[in-house]
Amino acid sequence: MIIGLLRTFLFLIIIYYLFRFIGRLVLPTLLSKYVNKMTNPNFQKQQYSEGVRNDEGKVTIKQTAPHKKMTSSDLGEYVDYEEVKG
């Protein structure tokens, strides 16, 4: 039982240090690529151009589809309410 516990503890320690080692190698390169991509002026222009393309001062009105009003026949059968005193 103690050997299994020590084996599990050792395994967790090895996994922990392995993730730390891989993180120190991989994470800085991923972050630097991300920062370079975000600071690239062409990327910022592309992000802006994908947004809303309205001319300054131009007014646009978006029309929505008309809503269908519910009529009383769509609501179902009307039931009288009776108060029950107890």
C-alpha positions in Angstrom: 0.0 0.0 0.0 2.8 2.4 0.8 4.6 1.5 -2.4 1.5 2.4 -4.4 1.2 5.7 -2.6 4.8 6.5 -3.2 4.6 5.5 -6.9 1.5 7.7 -7.3 3.2 10.6 -5.6 6.4 10.2 -7.7 4.3 10.0 -10.8 2.5 13.3 -10.0 5.8 15.0 -9.3 7.2 13.9 -12.6 4.1 15.1 -14.5 4.3 18.4 -12.7 7.9 19.1 -13.6 7.3 17.8 -17.2 4.5 20.4 -17.7 6.7 23.1 -16.2 9.6 22.2 -18.6 7.3 22.0 -21.6 5.6 25.3 -20.6 8.9 27.1 -20.4 9.8 25.9 -23.9 6.5 26.3 -25.7 4.6 29.1 -24.0 7.0 31.9 -24.7 7.1 31.1 -28.5 3.3 31.0 -28.6 2.9 34.2 -26.7 5.5 36.0 -28.9 3.7 34.9 -32.1 0.4 36.1 -30.7 1.8 39.5 -29.7 3.5 39.9 -33.0 0.3 39.1 -34.8 -1.7 41.6 -32.7 0.8 44.4 -33.1 1.0 43.9 -36.9 -0.6 47.0 -38.5 -2.0 44.9 -41.4 -3.8 42.7 -39.0 -5.4 45.7 -37.2 -6.5 47.1 -40.5 -8.0 43.8 -41.5 -9.9 43.5 -38.2 -11.3 47.1 -38.7 -12.3 46.4 -42.3 -14.2 43.3 -41.3 -16.3 45.4 -38.9 -19.2 47.7 -39.9 -18.4 49.5 -43.1 -20.5 52.7 -42.7 -19.5 56.0 -44.1 -19.2 58.7 -41.5 -22.4 60.7 -41.3 -24.5 58.2 -43.3 -27.7 57.1 -41.7 -28.9 53.5 -42.3 -32.1 52.0 -41.1 -32.5 48.3 -40.8 -36.1 47.1 -41.2 -37.2 44.0 -39.4 -39.8 41.5 -40.5 -43.3 42.5 -39.4 -44.5 40.6 -36.4 -47.6 38.5 -36.6 -50.1 39.5 -34.0 -51.8 36.8 -32.0 -55.6 36.8 -32.3 -58.0 35.5 -29.8 -58.5 32.3 -31.9 -54.8 31.5 -31.5 -54.9 31.8 -27.8 -57.2 28.8 -27.1 -60.5 28.4 -25.2 -61.5 30.9 -22.6 -62.4 29.4 -19.1 -64.3 31.3 -16.5 -62.6 31.8 -13.2 -64.5 30.9 -10.1 -63.2 31.7 -6.7 -63.5 28.8 -4.3 -63.9 29.7 -0.6 -62.8 27.1 1.8 
